[in-house]
Amino acid sequence: MGTQRVVGQLGRPGGFLDDPQARIPLPGPLEQAQEALRMAGMSGLVDDLEGRMNRAAEAATPIARDLIVEAIRELSFQDAVGILNGPDDAATRYLERTTSEPLAQQMRPIVDEALADAGAVQAFDQITGEFGALPFVGGALDVDLTGHVVRYAEQAIFDYLAREEAAIRSDPAARTTALLRSVFGN
């Protein structure tokens, strides 16, 4: 249930971009130079790149649902007992441990394609080219744009799953299925 809510929330238009807690910032060097870039008249390019990165994450997020559901199906009895008796984010940490690598692998080509189709790669190249020409702040920027988006998207997915899990464990109203009510009580 939590996975469906998280994927539905983050995988929709504006799911990352309009959410201050999930919004993906510019890659480190660009984020640090953001004010200089704005003063140099590149605020439109900077805002456009940030929007494109977040939309790429929104496009890639739905792939998480199937991977997480499969990990849940493969739970051993021992894993389930550990999750039930574990901390408020035990299930999330299990899912992160078992799905993080395949999730990143499957998100990467989707993010790559979304960034390319949206023109984010060209925008990034333009910003880095103009950034490199700025006096006193310029220099080469070596950033894996796709990797940056995938890392932030993955972290947001697991952070939101942890919140959903904590709510299910602590709030009877969040236990929306008979199974959840029988496991965690009413």
Wavefront OBJ file of the C-alpha trace (Angstrom):
o trace
v 0.000 0.000 0.000
v 2.767 2.409 0.905
v 4.607 1.659 -2.319
v 1.541 2.462 -4.393
v 1.056 5.760 -2.566
v 4.722 6.756 -2.848
v 5.011 5.862 -6.529
v 1.692 7.582 -7.219
v 2.851 10.715 -5.427
v 6.391 10.975 -6.806
v 5.746 9.461 -10.233
v 3.199 12.065 -11.320
v 3.873 15.423 -12.989
v 5.197 17.719 -10.273
v 5.854 14.797 -7.909
v 9.479 15.833 -7.455
v 9.477 19.337 -8.859
v 6.627 20.684 -6.714
v 7.648 18.899 -3.506
v 10.353 20.738 -1.539
v 11.312 17.522 0.278
v 11.726 15.476 -2.912
v 12.887 18.187 -5.334
v 16.208 17.315 -6.906
v 18.702 20.173 -6.696
v 21.313 20.995 -9.268
v 24.456 18.855 -9.090
v 26.913 20.013 -6.408
v 29.207 22.348 -8.353
v 26.278 23.968 -10.168
v 24.260 24.283 -6.981
v 27.203 25.994 -5.297
v 27.581 28.354 -8.265
v 23.841 28.932 -8.685
v 23.930 32.514 -7.420
v 26.848 33.408 -9.710
v 25.021 31.843 -12.642
v 21.901 33.873 -11.834
v 23.944 37.081 -11.587
v 25.453 36.245 -14.980
v 21.957 36.134 -16.481
v 21.631 32.371 -16.643
v 18.744 31.980 -14.207
v 16.415 30.759 -16.968
v 18.865 28.041 -17.997
v 19.432 27.005 -14.377
v 15.704 26.818 -13.592
v 15.036 24.959 -16.837
v 17.722 22.352 -16.106
v 16.425 21.795 -12.572
v 12.889 21.329 -13.902
v 14.032 18.854 -16.545
v 15.993 16.815 -13.997
v 12.957 16.553 -11.726
v 10.653 15.584 -14.581
v 13.113 12.816 -15.532
v 12.898 11.452 -11.973
v 9.093 11.585 -12.154
v 9.192 9.557 -15.380
v 11.496 6.901 -13.881
v 9.761 6.470 -10.519
v 6.997 4.037 -11.605
v 9.622 1.331 -12.257
v 10.072 1.115 -8.470
v 6.611 -0.355 -7.918
v 7.294 -3.673 -9.669
v 10.741 -4.097 -8.114
v 9.451 -3.446 -4.614
v 6.422 -5.697 -5.043
v 8.746 -8.474 -6.248
v 11.018 -7.988 -3.213
v 7.988 -8.239 -0.938
v 6.915 -11.483 -2.638
v 10.372 -12.926 -2.034
v 10.358 -12.168 1.700
v 11.413 -15.127 3.782
v 9.628 -15.939 7.019
v 12.745 -14.850 8.908
v 12.799 -11.516 7.018
v 9.109 -10.946 7.808
v 9.621 -11.610 11.524
v 12.617 -9.268 11.549
v 10.565 -6.555 9.867
v 7.598 -7.030 12.183
v 9.775 -6.842 15.295
v 12.139 -4.242 13.880
v 12.208 -0.459 14.049
v 9.628 1.784 12.360
v 11.558 1.645 9.077
v 12.602 -2.027 9.095
v 10.602 -2.902 5.972
v 11.920 0.139 4.142
v 15.537 -0.713 4.981
v 14.930 -4.299 3.823
v 13.482 -3.009 0.547
v 16.308 -0.535 0.123
v 18.870 -3.290 0.722
v 17.237 -5.683 -1.750
v 16.070 -3.305 -4.493
v 18.425 -0.329 -4.496
v 20.920 -1.687 -7.020
v 18.386 -3.096 -9.520
v 16.275 0.045 -9.102
v 19.207 2.284 -10.013
v 20.049 0.047 -12.981
v 16.493 0.161 -14.297
v 15.992 3.868 -13.611
v 19.200 4.950 -15.317
v 18.144 4.362 -18.961
v 14.737 5.936 -18.304
v 16.366 9.013 -16.767
v 18.972 9.094 -19.562
v 16.257 9.058 -22.202
v 14.062 11.563 -20.364
v 16.984 13.960 -19.918
v 17.974 13.650 -23.567
v 14.407 13.965 -24.870
v 13.714 16.971 -22.675
v 16.874 18.731 -23.774
v 18.385 18.655 -20.291
v 21.711 17.339 -21.535
v 21.971 20.209 -23.998
v 20.922 22.692 -21.297
v 23.527 21.230 -18.932
v 26.212 21.462 -21.618
v 25.262 25.075 -22.301
v 25.318 25.993 -18.611
v 28.647 24.275 -18.003
v 30.120 25.939 -21.084
v 28.991 29.381 -19.981
v 29.959 28.642 -16.370
v 33.458 27.740 -17.502
v 33.790 31.149 -19.153
v 32.795 33.139 -16.042
v 35.719 35.007 -14.470
v 36.695 33.990 -10.920
v 34.113 31.169 -10.690
v 34.490 29.277 -13.914
v 36.173 25.990 -14.426
v 35.457 22.557 -15.705
v 32.411 20.805 -14.291
v 32.505 17.043 -14.366
v 29.098 15.765 -13.265
v 27.222 12.557 -14.014
v 23.833 14.224 -14.496
v 21.932 10.946 -14.829
v 23.614 9.440 -11.771
v 22.786 12.564 -9.779
v 19.089 12.347 -10.700
v 18.908 8.585 -10.037
v 20.568 8.890 -6.586
v 18.221 11.647 -5.473
v 15.150 9.910 -6.893
v 16.014 6.656 -5.172
v 16.618 8.405 -1.866
v 13.276 10.196 -2.101
v 11.464 6.943 -2.845
v 12.939 5.221 0.214
v 12.481 8.274 2.452
v 8.804 8.440 1.535
v 8.421 4.678 1.979
v 9.880 5.007 5.486
v 7.269 7.665 6.314
v 4.479 5.451 4.990
v 5.766 2.505 7.000
v 6.004 4.551 10.198
v 2.431 5.763 9.678
v 1.160 2.215 9.165
v 2.930 1.058 12.318
v 1.724 3.926 14.503
v -1.641 5.047 13.084
v -4.521 2.578 12.968
v -6.225 4.712 10.290
v -3.267 4.084 7.963
v -3.875 0.318 8.120
v -6.150 0.235 5.121
v -6.198 -3.508 4.439
v -7.354 -6.490 6.454
v -3.820 -7.894 6.382
v -2.328 -4.712 7.842
v -4.993 -4.620 10.551
v -4.400 -8.245 11.480
v -0.605 -7.844 11.610
v -0.464 -4.516 13.425
v -3.824 -4.614 15.219
v -6.678 -2.127 15.058
l 1 2 3 4 5 6 7 8 9 10 11 12 13 14 15 16 17 18 19 20 21 22 23 24 25 26 27 28 29 30 31 32 33 34 35 36 37 38 39 40 41 42 43 44 45 46 47 48 49 50 51 52 53 54 55 56 57 58 59 60 61 62 63 64 65 66 67 68 69 70 71 72 73 74 75 76 77 78 79 80 81 82 83 84 85 86 87 88 89 90 91 92 93 94 95 96 97 98 99 100 101 102 103 104 105 106 107 108 109 110 111 112 113 114 115 116 117 118 119 120 121 122 123 124 125 126 127 128 129 130 131 132 133 134 135 136 137 138 139 140 141 142 143 144 145 146 147 148 149 150 151 152 153 154 155 156 157 158 159 160 161 162 163 164 165 166 167 168 169 170 171 172 173 174 175 176 177 178 179 180 181 182 183 184 185 186
